[in-house]
Amino acid sequence: MAEPYKAIQLAVDSLLNAQSTVRRKKRTQSDRRKECFFAIINLLEETIVRSNIAYQELQIDLFKFEDKYIQIIDMLMFMNFGEDCMDMISFYLYDRTNDDGTINVIQSLDGQEIEMNNPYDLWNVIVSINPKIDEGA
Amino acid sequence: MKKQQRKTVRAIFEDAEQLTLDQLQESNILKLLLKAEVPNAIEYAIIHKKTFASIFEINSSNNFIEIHKNYWADALSTCLHWYINDGEEDYEKCSHLTKLIESLRIPKK
């Protein structure tokens, strides 16, 4: 048993009047892929925001410096996810939010509007485009 | 068709290792989490013939609070008690929980 969470387990037992256990589960390959994807998207977003702030407030142009790295990352993602998914990732990173903070939505083939608020939403969209991504293909 | 899977919710505890039993027992948020998730988790476990019902993940630690099938009826009874006592008058939910508890208490041949 994972002892660090003993208090949580005991609280659950006491609240529910039933015995619970804490079990540590092994991550699947799909879990690892998802976590890597979320980390990559979050880091890219942070990098873009940092570059924007540096440019707007300090007049330092980091885009020229970062451009080649971004191109490498884009190409690796293109090779991994394919063109349609890459379009969606590019939209999420660069075109999703407007300067006034409003969010642009995408429209599915059946006309439904889909708002992507975080990398989890983006993952669901790209898996809907290519379900094999979730299977580690 | 792809088999429908239930994603176990992730509960975020700040300073999880520092929390005391008293703090957790008095937490209304934890009670609400259990009230919402225990019936779903147990129902999913019954349908999918699982031995353990996975209630929630603690932070993103990959540690899950689970309940063995021997304790499902007790846990559901507590949830039913909460639904009745909290005065929500959610008769549909109460009826559904009662049926689940009864199905668990019928001895299997």
gemmi code that builds the backbone of each chain (N, CA, C; Angstrom):
import gemmi

chains = {
    "A": [
        ("MET", (0.834, -1.202, 0.000), (0.000, 0.000, 0.000), (0.871, 1.256, 0.000)),
        ("ALA", (0.365, 2.265, -0.672), (1.117, 3.513, -0.702), (0.819, 4.306, 0.578)),
        ("GLU", (1.721, 4.275, 1.549), (1.492, 4.879, 2.862), (1.265, 6.392, 2.834)),
        ("PRO", (1.876, 7.154, 1.891), (1.667, 8.600, 1.926), (0.196, 9.008, 1.875)),
        ("TYR", (-0.639, 8.160, 1.331), (-2.044, 8.511, 1.173), (-2.948, 7.784, 2.176)),
        ("LYS", (-2.342, 7.315, 3.241), (-3.088, 6.549, 4.242), (-4.244, 7.367, 4.828)),
        ("ALA", (-3.984, 8.658, 5.103), (-5.017, 9.505, 5.714), (-6.230, 9.624, 4.787)),
        ("ILE", (-5.963, 9.751, 3.488), (-7.070, 9.862, 2.526), (-7.886, 8.565, 2.524)),
        ("GLN", (-7.161, 7.450, 2.517), (-7.847, 6.160, 2.506), (-8.706, 5.986, 3.769)),
        ("LEU", (-8.143, 6.327, 4.924), (-8.887, 6.181, 6.179), (-10.109, 7.106, 6.218)),
        ("ALA", (-9.950, 8.315, 5.651), (-11.080, 9.252, 5.613), (-12.197, 8.696, 4.731)),
        ("VAL", (-11.818, 8.109, 3.597), (-12.820, 7.507, 2.699), (-13.532, 6.370, 3.427)),
        ("ASP", (-12.759, 5.513, 4.121), (-13.350, 4.393, 4.869), (-14.366, 4.908, 5.884)),
        ("SER", (-13.943, 5.949, 6.601), (-14.788, 6.463, 7.670), (-16.051, 7.137, 7.116)),
        ("LEU", (-15.901, 7.878, 6.018), (-17.072, 8.542, 5.428), (-18.051, 7.529, 4.828)),
        ("LEU", (-17.499, 6.510, 4.170), (-18.353, 5.560, 3.452), (-18.825, 4.380, 4.309)),
        ("ASN", (-18.209, 4.205, 5.467), (-18.465, 3.012, 6.284), (-18.166, 1.740, 5.485)),
        ("ALA", (-17.127, 1.779, 4.732), (-16.718, 0.632, 3.918), (-15.195, 0.662, 3.783)),
        ("GLN", (-14.636, -0.492, 3.522), (-13.167, -0.555, 3.446), (-12.679, -0.283, 2.032)),
        ("SER", (-11.744, 0.651, 1.920), (-11.163, 0.928, 0.603), (-9.681, 0.569, 0.626)),
        ("THR", (-9.088, 0.577, -0.547), (-7.645, 0.328, -0.633), (-7.035, 1.375, -1.564)),
        ("VAL", (-5.723, 1.571, -1.400), (-5.009, 2.437, -2.336), (-4.195, 1.523, -3.237)),
        ("ARG", (-4.454, 1.602, -4.520), (-3.694, 0.748, -5.448), (-2.946, 1.593, -6.455)),
        ("ARG", (-1.697, 1.228, -6.646), (-0.889, 1.922, -7.633), (-0.991, 1.160, -8.947)),
        ("LYS", (-1.382, 1.886, -9.996), (-1.532, 1.213, -11.292), (-0.389, 1.587, -12.219)),
        ("LYS", (-0.039, 0.617, -13.034), (1.019, 0.869, -14.014), (0.433, 1.690, -15.162)),
        ("ARG", (1.200, 2.655, -15.617), (0.712, 3.458, -16.747), (0.781, 2.653, -18.040)),
        ("THR", (-0.241, 2.793, -18.856), (-0.218, 2.114, -20.147), (0.553, 2.993, -21.140)),
        ("GLN", (0.858, 2.421, -22.295), (1.567, 3.195, -23.317), (0.712, 4.382, -23.764)),
        ("SER", (-0.596, 4.143, -23.836), (-1.516, 5.217, -24.233), (-1.487, 6.358, -23.208)),
        ("ASP", (-1.444, 6.015, -21.910), (-1.362, 7.044, -20.853), (-0.093, 7.872, -21.022)),
        ("ARG", (1.016, 7.165, -21.290), (2.311, 7.871, -21.416), (2.290, 8.810, -22.614)),
        ("ARG", (1.717, 8.334, -23.720), (1.644, 9.177, -24.928), (0.829, 10.427, -24.650)),
        ("LYS", (-0.301, 10.236, -23.965), (-1.170, 11.371, -23.656), (-0.427, 12.370, -22.776)),
        ("GLU", (0.248, 11.871, -21.743), (0.945, 12.778, -20.828), (2.046, 13.547, -21.535)),
        ("CYS", (2.767, 12.856, -22.428), (3.818, 13.535, -23.211), (3.183, 14.628, -24.065)),
        ("PHE", (2.063, 14.292, -24.690), (1.388, 15.263, -25.554), (0.972, 16.499, -24.750)),
        ("PHE", (0.350, 16.285, -23.588), (-0.092, 17.415, -22.758), (1.110, 18.277, -22.354)),
        ("ALA", (2.204, 17.602, -21.989), (3.400, 18.344, -21.557), (3.962, 19.163, -22.717)),
        ("ILE", (4.004, 18.563, -23.914), (4.539, 19.269, -25.089), (3.693, 20.506, -25.397)),
        ("ILE", (2.379, 20.325, -25.421), (1.495, 21.449, -25.757), (1.591, 22.551, -24.698)),
        ("ASN", (1.610, 22.158, -23.426), (1.731, 23.167, -22.363), (3.048, 23.932, -22.471)),
        ("LEU", (4.139, 23.213, -22.745), (5.446, 23.866, -22.858), (5.494, 24.799, -24.072)),
        ("LEU", (4.910, 24.348, -25.167), (4.884, 25.211, -26.364), (4.081, 26.479, -26.094)),
        ("GLU", (2.950, 26.325, -25.421), (2.125, 27.503, -25.091), (2.908, 28.473, -24.213)),
        ("GLU", (3.592, 27.926, -23.209), (4.391, 28.778, -22.312), (5.469, 29.512, -23.100)),
        ("THR", (6.097, 28.803, -24.042), (7.156, 29.408, -24.852), (6.612, 30.546, -25.707)),
        ("ILE", (5.429, 30.318, -26.290), (4.816, 31.352, -27.144), (4.457, 32.579, -26.304)),
        ("VAL", (3.872, 32.343, -25.136), (3.502, 33.467, -24.260), (4.759, 34.229, -23.836)),
        ("ARG", (5.801, 33.498, -23.476), (7.055, 34.143, -23.051), (7.618, 35.019, -24.169)),
        ("SER", (7.614, 34.479, -25.391), (8.138, 35.240, -26.524), (7.302, 36.483, -26.795)),
        ("ASN", (5.966, 36.331, -26.678), (5.070, 37.482, -26.884), (5.356, 38.581, -25.872)),
        ("ILE", (5.499, 38.190, -24.606), (5.749, 39.178, -23.546), (7.100, 39.859, -23.779)),
        ("ALA", (8.104, 39.053, -24.134), (9.449, 39.619, -24.358), (9.412, 40.638, -25.498)),
        ("TYR", (8.608, 40.330, -26.526), (8.537, 41.223, -27.685), (7.747, 42.494, -27.369)),
        ("GLN", (6.588, 42.307, -26.717), (5.702, 43.458, -26.475), (6.228, 44.379, -25.379)),
        ("GLU", (6.810, 43.799, -24.332), (7.185, 44.641, -23.190), (8.659, 45.034, -23.185)),
        ("LEU", (9.499, 44.174, -23.774), (10.939, 44.462, -23.720), (11.548, 44.691, -25.110)),
        ("GLN", (10.713, 44.568, -26.131), (11.158, 44.701, -27.527), (12.301, 43.729, -27.852)),
        ("ILE", (12.253, 42.576, -27.227), (13.255, 41.541, -27.540), (12.576, 40.493, -28.426)),
        ("ASP", (13.132, 40.260, -29.606), (12.502, 39.329, -30.543), (13.096, 37.924, -30.369)),
        ("LEU", (12.395, 37.119, -29.581), (12.862, 35.741, -29.376), (12.401, 34.818, -30.506)),
        ("PHE", (11.420, 35.293, -31.307), (10.871, 34.425, -32.356), (11.952, 34.003, -33.348)),
        ("LYS", (12.830, 34.973, -33.685), (13.896, 34.644, -34.652), (14.821, 33.577, -34.084)),
        ("PHE", (15.089, 33.711, -32.801), (15.976, 32.771, -32.133), (15.344, 31.374, -32.029)),
        ("GLU", (14.014, 31.357, -31.758), (13.325, 30.076, -31.500), (12.805, 29.425, -32.776)),
        ("ASP", (12.764, 30.187, -33.864), (12.098, 29.734, -35.074), (12.532, 28.336, -35.530)),
        ("LYS", (13.846, 28.093, -35.549), (14.316, 26.794, -36.059), (13.900, 25.640, -35.142)),
        ("TYR", (13.925, 25.898, -33.833), (13.485, 24.855, -32.901), (11.999, 24.548, -33.092)),
        ("ILE", (11.217, 25.633, -33.273), (9.774, 25.443, -33.474), (9.521, 24.656, -34.760)),
        ("GLN", (10.321, 24.971, -35.796), (10.162, 24.233, -37.064), (10.447, 22.749, -36.865)),
        ("ILE", (11.477, 22.446, -36.086), (11.833, 21.036, -35.828), (10.670, 20.339, -35.109)),
        ("ILE", (10.148, 21.012, -34.081), (9.039, 20.424, -33.309), (7.818, 20.223, -34.212)),
        ("ASP", (7.527, 21.241, -35.037), (6.387, 21.131, -35.963), (6.560, 19.939, -36.904)),
        ("MET", (7.765, 19.777, -37.433), (7.991, 18.675, -38.382), (7.881, 17.313, -37.696)),
        ("LEU", (8.394, 17.226, -36.462), (8.284, 15.960, -35.723), (6.819, 15.624, -35.446)),
        ("MET", (6.055, 16.665, -35.098), (4.630, 16.418, -34.827), (3.898, 16.056, -36.110)),
        ("PHE", (4.313, 16.697, -37.217), (3.708, 16.377, -38.511), (3.958, 14.899, -38.855)),
        ("MET", (5.203, 14.472, -38.635), (5.536, 13.066, -38.927), (4.746, 12.107, -38.034)),
        ("ASN", (4.498, 12.532, -36.799), (3.828, 11.665, -35.840), (2.314, 11.645, -36.004)),
        ("PHE", (1.725, 12.827, -36.216), (0.260, 12.923, -36.193), (-0.385, 13.057, -37.576)),
        ("GLY", (0.373, 13.466, -38.572), (-0.216, 13.662, -39.905), (-0.736, 15.082, -40.097)),
        ("GLU", (-1.105, 15.380, -41.343), (-1.417, 16.760, -41.722), (-2.672, 17.319, -41.033)),
        ("ASP", (-3.754, 16.512, -41.023), (-5.015, 17.023, -40.461), (-4.869, 17.355, -38.975)),
        ("CYS", (-4.228, 16.449, -38.260), (-4.051, 16.677, -36.818), (-3.106, 17.852, -36.584)),
        ("MET", (-2.086, 17.955, -37.424), (-1.118, 19.050, -37.271), (-1.798, 20.404, -37.493)),
        ("ASP", (-2.743, 20.434, -38.457), (-3.512, 21.673, -38.674), (-4.244, 22.064, -37.395)),
        ("MET", (-4.798, 21.057, -36.729), (-5.561, 21.313, -35.508), (-4.637, 21.795, -34.379)),
        ("ILE", (-3.461, 21.194, -34.299), (-2.499, 21.592, -33.265), (-2.036, 23.030, -33.515)),
        ("SER", (-1.780, 23.364, -34.779), (-1.354, 24.724, -35.125), (-2.452, 25.727, -34.793)),
        ("PHE", (-3.697, 25.337, -35.097), (-4.825, 26.226, -34.773), (-4.870, 26.457, -33.266)),
        ("TYR", (-4.728, 25.370, -32.501), (-4.802, 25.468, -31.034), (-3.710, 26.407, -30.503)),
        ("LEU", (-2.512, 26.269, -31.040), (-1.380, 27.043, -30.494), (-1.385, 28.502, -30.958)),
        ("TYR", (-1.759, 28.729, -32.222), (-1.531, 30.066, -32.791), (-2.815, 30.858, -33.101)),
        ("ASP", (-3.907, 30.186, -33.373), (-5.097, 30.915, -33.843), (-6.312, 30.786, -32.924)),
        ("ARG", (-6.199, 30.008, -31.881), (-7.365, 29.729, -31.025), (-7.796, 30.963, -30.244)),
        ("THR", (-6.847, 31.668, -29.652), (-7.234, 32.825, -28.828), (-6.979, 34.127, -29.580)),
        ("ASN", (-7.903, 35.063, -29.427), (-7.753, 36.387, -30.026), (-7.060, 37.319, -29.029)),
        ("ASP", (-6.633, 38.459, -29.533), (-5.934, 39.423, -28.670), (-6.795, 39.895, -27.504)),
        ("ASP", (-8.135, 39.938, -27.722), (-9.016, 40.393, -26.640), (-9.378, 39.276, -25.661)),
        ("GLY", (-8.755, 38.102, -25.832), (-8.973, 36.997, -24.893), (-10.106, 36.066, -25.283)),
        ("THR", (-10.867, 36.428, -26.332), (-11.960, 35.539, -26.757), (-11.380, 34.311, -27.466)),
        ("ILE", (-12.192, 33.262, -27.497), (-11.732, 31.975, -28.036), (-12.423, 31.690, -29.361)),
        ("ASN", (-11.659, 31.298, -30.359), (-12.250, 30.849, -31.634), (-12.587, 29.371, -31.525)),
        ("VAL", (-13.719, 29.007, -32.086), (-14.117, 27.599, -32.019), (-13.900, 26.943, -33.387)),
        ("ILE", (-13.908, 25.627, -33.376), (-13.850, 24.909, -34.652), (-15.221, 24.288, -34.897)),
        ("GLN", (-15.460, 23.948, -36.151), (-16.753, 23.368, -36.481), (-16.537, 21.961, -37.022)),
        ("SER", (-17.260, 21.006, -36.458), (-17.134, 19.633, -36.943), (-17.889, 19.484, -38.262)),
        ("LEU", (-17.715, 18.335, -38.905), (-18.355, 18.123, -40.209), (-19.878, 18.189, -40.126)),
        ("ASP", (-20.421, 17.821, -38.954), (-21.885, 17.881, -38.803), (-22.355, 19.246, -38.293)),
        ("GLY", (-21.462, 20.237, -38.340), (-21.854, 21.608, -38.004), (-21.798, 21.958, -36.535)),
        ("GLN", (-21.363, 21.016, -35.708), (-21.298, 21.261, -34.265), (-20.059, 22.101, -33.924)),
        ("GLU", (-20.250, 23.103, -33.055), (-19.115, 23.941, -32.657), (-18.362, 23.281, -31.502)),
        ("ILE", (-17.053, 23.231, -31.634), (-16.235, 22.606, -30.593), (-15.249, 23.642, -30.068)),
        ("GLU", (-15.283, 23.852, -28.755), (-14.360, 24.802, -28.139), (-13.237, 24.011, -27.477)),
        ("MET", (-12.020, 24.401, -27.751), (-10.877, 23.707, -27.138), (-10.272, 24.632, -26.092)),
        ("ASN", (-10.420, 24.236, -24.829), (-9.944, 25.095, -23.738), (-8.628, 24.642, -23.140)),
        ("ASN", (-8.228, 23.442, -23.421), (-6.983, 22.915, -22.833), (-6.452, 21.776, -23.711)),
        ("PRO", (-5.247, 21.301, -23.416), (-4.671, 20.236, -24.248), (-5.498, 18.951, -24.247)),
        ("TYR", (-6.291, 18.740, -23.178), (-7.136, 17.544, -23.120), (-8.192, 17.602, -24.230)),
        ("ASP", (-8.788, 18.812, -24.397), (-9.785, 18.986, -25.472), (-9.126, 18.785, -26.839)),
        ("LEU", (-7.908, 19.324, -26.976), (-7.190, 19.179, -28.248), (-6.926, 17.705, -28.546)),
        ("TRP", (-6.502, 16.965, -27.504), (-6.239, 15.526, -27.662), (-7.500, 14.808, -28.144)),
        ("ASN", (-8.638, 15.129, -27.536), (-9.893, 14.474, -27.938), (-10.226, 14.771, -29.401)),
        ("VAL", (-9.930, 16.002, -29.823), (-10.223, 16.365, -31.222), (-9.314, 15.588, -32.165)),
        ("ILE", (-8.018, 15.537, -31.846), (-7.127, 14.855, -32.799), (-7.346, 13.331, -32.793)),
        ("VAL", (-7.787, 12.795, -31.635), (-8.124, 11.363, -31.605), (-9.386, 11.105, -32.432)),
        ("SER", (-10.307, 12.088, -32.427), (-11.509, 11.901, -33.253), (-11.161, 11.966, -34.742)),
        ("ILE", (-10.097, 12.723, -35.083), (-9.653, 12.784, -36.484), (-8.934, 11.482, -36.854)),
        ("ASN", (-8.084, 11.030, -35.943), (-7.319, 9.812, -36.208), (-7.282, 8.930, -34.955)),
        ("PRO", (-8.251, 8.012, -34.810), (-8.350, 7.193, -33.587), (-7.093, 6.361, -33.305)),
        ("LYS", (-6.295, 6.113, -34.336), (-5.098, 5.278, -34.125), (-4.085, 5.962, -33.199)),
        ("ILE", (-4.178, 7.297, -33.105), (-3.240, 8.036, -32.248), (-3.341, 7.551, -30.803)),
        ("ASP", (-4.566, 7.277, -30.356), (-4.785, 6.847, -28.977), (-4.295, 5.425, -28.748)),
        ("GLU", (-4.104, 4.694, -29.827), (-3.664, 3.304, -29.692), (-2.156, 3.180, -29.835)),
        ("GLY", (-1.485, 4.314, -29.972), (-0.028, 4.285, -30.050), (0.509, 4.070, -31.430)),
        ("ALA", (-0.339, 4.287, -32.447), (0.111, 4.083, -33.829), (0.954, 5.253, -34.309)),
    ],
    "B": [
        ("MET", (-17.692, -1.921, -32.667), (-17.841, -0.708, -31.873), (-16.861, -0.729, -30.709)),
        ("LYS", (-16.294, 0.405, -30.409), (-15.326, 0.479, -29.321), (-16.035, 0.354, -27.981)),
        ("LYS", (-15.479, -0.472, -27.086), (-16.059, -0.670, -25.763), (-15.989, 0.632, -24.975)),
        ("GLN", (-17.134, 1.019, -24.378), (-17.151, 2.282, -23.647), (-16.403, 2.142, -22.322)),
        ("GLN", (-15.510, 3.073, -22.073), (-14.717, 3.002, -20.857), (-15.031, 4.186, -19.961)),
        ("ARG", (-14.941, 3.950, -18.664), (-15.150, 5.041, -17.715), (-13.786, 5.571, -17.316)),
        ("LYS", (-13.655, 6.894, -17.406), (-12.396, 7.501, -16.998), (-12.524, 7.832, -15.516)),
        ("THR", (-11.649, 7.236, -14.723), (-11.681, 7.506, -13.284), (-11.282, 8.956, -13.037)),
        ("VAL", (-12.059, 9.651, -12.222), (-11.779, 11.072, -11.993), (-10.491, 11.226, -11.170)),
        ("ARG", (-9.902, 12.384, -11.336), (-8.677, 12.687, -10.582), (-9.016, 13.755, -9.541)),
        ("ALA", (-8.796, 13.431, -8.282), (-9.057, 14.402, -7.211), (-7.734, 15.067, -6.833)),
        ("ILE", (-7.764, 16.383, -6.794), (-6.532, 17.114, -6.483), (-6.525, 17.509, -5.000)),
        ("PHE", (-5.560, 16.981, -4.274), (-5.381, 17.327, -2.859), (-4.111, 18.164, -2.749)),
        ("GLU", (-4.251, 19.392, -2.255), (-3.048, 20.198, -2.040), (-2.341, 19.683, -0.796)),
        ("ASP", (-1.037, 19.510, -0.890), (-0.251, 18.955, 0.227), (-0.881, 17.663, 0.751)),
        ("ALA", (-1.164, 16.758, -0.164), (-1.882, 15.523, 0.179), (-1.255, 14.783, 1.357)),
        ("GLU", (0.069, 14.807, 1.411), (0.737, 14.021, 2.449), (0.698, 14.706, 3.814)),
        ("GLN", (0.345, 16.004, 3.809), (0.296, 16.742, 5.080), (-1.116, 16.774, 5.679)),
        ("LEU", (-2.108, 16.380, 4.870), (-3.494, 16.471, 5.356), (-3.726, 15.477, 6.498)),
        ("THR", (-4.460, 15.938, 7.506), (-4.740, 15.042, 8.634), (-6.083, 14.353, 8.414)),
        ("LEU", (-6.255, 13.274, 9.136), (-7.498, 12.507, 9.022), (-8.702, 13.377, 9.384)),
        ("ASP", (-8.564, 14.187, 10.432), (-9.669, 15.061, 10.859), (-10.068, 16.036, 9.752)),
        ("GLN", (-9.060, 16.650, 9.137), (-9.338, 17.617, 8.057), (-10.119, 16.935, 6.926)),
        ("LEU", (-9.668, 15.727, 6.589), (-10.293, 15.015, 5.472), (-11.708, 14.554, 5.816)),
        ("GLN", (-11.884, 14.086, 7.035), (-13.212, 13.607, 7.433), (-14.232, 14.743, 7.448)),
        ("GLU", (-13.751, 15.944, 7.742), (-14.670, 17.086, 7.807), (-14.872, 17.751, 6.437)),
        ("SER", (-14.159, 17.257, 5.432), (-14.221, 17.896, 4.118), (-15.528, 17.582, 3.402)),
        ("ASN", (-16.283, 18.630, 3.157), (-17.543, 18.454, 2.434), (-17.268, 18.109, 0.968)),
        ("ILE", (-16.136, 18.613, 0.459), (-15.791, 18.356, -0.954), (-15.540, 16.863, -1.164)),
        ("LEU", (-14.821, 16.258, -0.204), (-14.538, 14.821, -0.324), (-15.843, 14.021, -0.265)),
        ("LYS", (-16.737, 14.437, 0.620), (-18.029, 13.747, 0.736), (-18.822, 13.871, -0.581)),
        ("LEU", (-18.830, 15.083, -1.143), (-19.566, 15.282, -2.406), (-18.956, 14.471, -3.540)),
        ("LEU", (-17.616, 14.384, -3.516), (-16.924, 13.594, -4.538), (-17.336, 12.124, -4.434)),
        ("LEU", (-17.338, 11.615, -3.200), (-17.701, 10.204, -2.992), (-19.167, 9.974, -3.363)),
        ("LYS", (-20.006, 10.901, -2.975), (-21.449, 10.775, -3.257), (-21.705, 10.694, -4.761)),
        ("ALA", (-20.931, 11.463, -5.528), (-21.131, 11.474, -6.980), (-20.454, 10.280, -7.653)),
        ("GLU", (-19.268, 9.940, -7.195), (-18.459, 8.975, -7.942), (-18.641, 7.513, -7.526)),
        ("VAL", (-18.941, 7.270, -6.241), (-19.045, 5.873, -5.792), (-20.128, 5.104, -6.562)),
        ("PRO", (-21.353, 5.648, -6.691), (-22.356, 4.893, -7.456), (-21.935, 4.619, -8.909)),
        ("ASN", (-21.353, 5.637, -9.560), (-20.900, 5.450, -10.958), (-19.824, 4.379, -11.051)),
        ("ALA", (-18.859, 4.457, -10.140), (-17.732, 3.520, -10.183), (-18.191, 2.095, -9.926)),
        ("ILE", (-19.093, 1.941, -8.957), (-19.556, 0.586, -8.624), (-20.435, 0.024, -9.746)),
        ("GLU", (-21.274, 0.857, -10.301), (-22.128, 0.392, -11.401), (-21.270, -0.054, -12.589)),
        ("TYR", (-20.243, 0.751, -12.875), (-19.343, 0.394, -13.977), (-18.649, -0.936, -13.673)),
        ("ALA", (-18.217, -1.091, -12.419), (-17.508, -2.318, -12.032), (-18.423, -3.534, -12.117)),
        ("ILE", (-19.702, -3.351, -11.757), (-20.664, -4.470, -11.840), (-20.844, -4.880, -13.304)),
        ("ILE", (-21.080, -3.883, -14.147), (-21.328, -4.164, -15.577), (-20.116, -4.862, -16.212)),
        ("HIS", (-18.930, -4.399, -15.838), (-17.716, -4.938, -16.455), (-17.095, -6.074, -15.653)),
        ("LYS", (-17.860, -6.589, -14.681), (-17.437, -7.761, -13.886), (-16.048, -7.571, -13.252)),
        ("LYS", (-15.860, -6.417, -12.646), (-14.572, -6.128, -11.986), (-14.645, -6.564, -10.520)),
        ("THR", (-13.464, -6.757, -9.945), (-13.401, -7.098, -8.520), (-13.315, -5.831, -7.673)),
        ("PHE", (-12.652, -4.827, -8.223), (-12.515, -3.551, -7.518), (-13.208, -2.438, -8.306)),
        ("ALA", (-13.859, -1.539, -7.575), (-14.408, -0.335, -8.207), (-13.420, 0.793, -7.957)),
        ("SER", (-13.019, 1.442, -9.030), (-12.022, 2.507, -8.923), (-12.745, 3.842, -8.733)),
        ("ILE", (-12.575, 4.440, -7.561), (-13.382, 5.631, -7.217), (-12.731, 6.914, -7.728)),
        ("PHE", (-11.471, 7.157, -7.359), (-10.774, 8.332, -7.872), (-9.270, 8.145, -7.779)),
        ("GLU", (-8.584, 8.942, -8.583), (-7.121, 8.935, -8.543), (-6.674, 10.066, -7.621)),
        ("ILE", (-5.662, 9.830, -6.814), (-5.159, 10.866, -5.912), (-4.125, 11.701, -6.678)),
        ("ASN", (-4.462, 12.956, -6.882), (-3.638, 13.850, -7.711), (-3.298, 13.142, -9.022)),
        ("SER", (-2.074, 13.301, -9.518), (-1.748, 12.521, -10.724), (-0.679, 11.506, -10.353)),
        ("SER", (-0.880, 10.878, -9.201), (0.147, 9.985, -8.640), (0.038, 8.561, -9.159)),
        ("ASN", (-1.040, 8.272, -9.907), (-1.298, 6.907, -10.347), (-1.722, 6.007, -9.196)),
        ("ASN", (-2.024, 6.593, -8.047), (-2.583, 5.854, -6.914), (-4.087, 6.064, -6.921)),
        ("PHE", (-4.803, 4.948, -6.861), (-6.265, 5.015, -6.971), (-6.925, 4.497, -5.693)),
        ("ILE", (-7.972, 5.198, -5.266), (-8.788, 4.695, -4.157), (-9.788, 3.710, -4.771)),
        ("GLU", (-9.751, 2.480, -4.279), (-10.618, 1.450, -4.848), (-11.385, 0.737, -3.739)),
        ("ILE", (-12.509, 0.161, -4.121), (-13.325, -0.578, -3.150), (-13.555, -1.994, -3.675)),
        ("HIS", (-13.249, -2.967, -2.827), (-13.451, -4.368, -3.201), (-14.942, -4.662, -3.257)),
        ("LYS", (-15.323, -5.615, -4.085), (-16.757, -5.878, -4.299), (-17.495, -6.281, -3.020)),
        ("ASN", (-16.765, -6.837, -2.050), (-17.410, -7.211, -0.786), (-17.982, -5.993, -0.046)),
        ("TYR", (-17.463, -4.807, -0.349), (-17.887, -3.603, 0.379), (-18.752, -2.662, -0.476)),
        ("TRP", (-19.102, -3.095, -1.688), (-19.877, -2.228, -2.568), (-21.246, -1.887, -1.972)),
        ("ALA", (-21.903, -2.896, -1.414), (-23.257, -2.659, -0.876), (-23.191, -1.655, 0.275)),
        ("ASP", (-22.198, -1.808, 1.156), (-22.065, -0.880, 2.296), (-21.835, 0.553, 1.793)),
        ("ALA", (-20.933, 0.678, 0.806), (-20.606, 2.016, 0.281), (-21.830, 2.651, -0.384)),
        ("LEU", (-22.576, 1.834, -1.126), (-23.778, 2.371, -1.790), (-24.850, 2.757, -0.773)),
        ("SER", (-24.943, 1.981, 0.304), (-25.920, 2.310, 1.354), (-25.613, 3.668, 1.961)),
        ("THR", (-24.322, 3.943, 2.167), (-23.935, 5.242, 2.709), (-24.317, 6.357, 1.740)),
        ("CYS", (-24.074, 6.118, 0.456), (-24.425, 7.137, -0.557), (-25.927, 7.375, -0.574)),
        ("LEU", (-26.685, 6.280, -0.489), (-28.154, 6.401, -0.472), (-28.585, 7.239, 0.731)),
        ("HIS", (-27.966, 6.951, 1.869), (-28.249, 7.691, 3.102), (-27.976, 9.188, 2.884)),
        ("TRP", (-26.885, 9.505, 2.216), (-26.540, 10.912, 1.936), (-27.600, 11.555, 1.039)),
        ("TYR", (-27.993, 10.805, 0.000), (-28.985, 11.370, -0.934), (-30.303, 11.655, -0.208)),
        ("ILE", (-30.683, 10.759, 0.718), (-31.947, 10.957, 1.443), (-31.806, 12.121, 2.433)),
        ("ASN", (-30.707, 12.099, 3.195), (-30.554, 13.095, 4.272), (-30.233, 14.497, 3.777)),
        ("ASP", (-29.606, 14.600, 2.596), (-29.250, 15.922, 2.087), (-30.466, 16.644, 1.506)),
        ("GLY", (-31.609, 15.960, 1.497), (-32.866, 16.592, 1.100), (-32.922, 17.023, -0.353)),
        ("GLU", (-32.229, 16.297, -1.216), (-32.252, 16.688, -2.635), (-33.495, 16.184, -3.365)),
        ("GLU", (-34.186, 15.244, -2.731), (-35.396, 14.658, -3.315), (-35.148, 14.125, -4.730)),
        ("ASP", (-33.997, 13.501, -4.890), (-33.670, 12.892, -6.184), (-34.158, 11.436, -6.139)),
        ("TYR", (-35.475, 11.287, -6.350), (-36.092, 9.971, -6.189), (-35.542, 8.958, -7.194)),
        ("GLU", (-35.283, 9.434, -8.385), (-34.772, 8.537, -9.432), (-33.436, 7.929, -9.007)),
        ("LYS", (-32.570, 8.796, -8.479), (-31.244, 8.341, -8.037), (-31.383, 7.361, -6.874)),
        ("CYS", (-32.259, 7.705, -5.915), (-32.445, 6.851, -4.742), (-32.974, 5.482, -5.162)),
        ("SER", (-33.926, 5.489, -6.093), (-34.503, 4.230, -6.555), (-33.441, 3.390, -7.264)),
        ("HIS", (-32.614, 4.068, -8.059), (-31.552, 3.368, -8.784), (-30.544, 2.767, -7.807)),
        ("LEU", (-30.185, 3.538, -6.785), (-29.219, 3.048, -5.788), (-29.804, 1.864, -5.018)),
        ("THR", (-31.088, 1.962, -4.678), (-31.722, 0.867, -3.935), (-31.677, -0.418, -4.761)),
        ("LYS", (-31.957, -0.286, -6.053), (-31.939, -1.467, -6.926), (-30.528, -2.065, -7.006)),
        ("LEU", (-29.539, -1.168, -7.089), (-28.146, -1.650, -7.155), (-27.783, -2.410, -5.884)),
        ("ILE", (-28.162, -1.830, -4.745), (-27.849, -2.477, -3.453), (-28.541, -3.835, -3.371)),
        ("GLU", (-29.799, -3.883, -3.775), (-30.542, -5.157, -3.727), (-29.884, -6.203, -4.619)),
        ("SER", (-29.446, -5.746, -5.817), (-28.815, -6.699, -6.740), (-27.529, -7.267, -6.151)),
        ("LEU", (-26.849, -6.464, -5.330), (-25.601, -6.936, -4.723), (-25.866, -7.862, -3.542)),
        ("ARG", (-27.010, -7.700, -2.910), (-27.302, -8.487, -1.704), (-27.963, -9.826, -2.036)),
        ("ILE", (-28.413, -9.985, -3.300), (-28.991, -11.273, -3.699), (-27.848, -12.265, -3.847)),
        ("PRO", (-27.872, -13.374, -3.070), (-26.780, -14.344, -3.196), (-26.740, -14.954, -4.589)),
        ("LYS", (-25.533, -15.012, -5.152), (-25.388, -15.570, -6.508), (-25.270, -17.088, -6.440)),
        ("LYS", (-25.962, -17.769, -7.394), (-25.904, -19.245, -7.400), (-24.638, -19.703, -8.094)),
    ],
}
model = gemmi.Model(1)
for chain_id, residues in chains.items():
    chain = gemmi.Chain(chain_id)
    for i, (resn, *xyz) in enumerate(residues, 1):
        res = gemmi.Residue()
        res.name, res.seqid = resn, gemmi.SeqId(i, " ")
        for name, pos in zip(("N", "CA", "C"), xyz):
            atom = gemmi.Atom()
            atom.name, atom.element = name, gemmi.Element(name[0])
            atom.pos, atom.b_iso = gemmi.Position(*pos), 0.0
            res.add_atom(atom)
        chain.add_residue(res)
    model.add_chain(chain)
structure = gemmi.Structure()
structure.add_model(model)
structure.setup_entities()
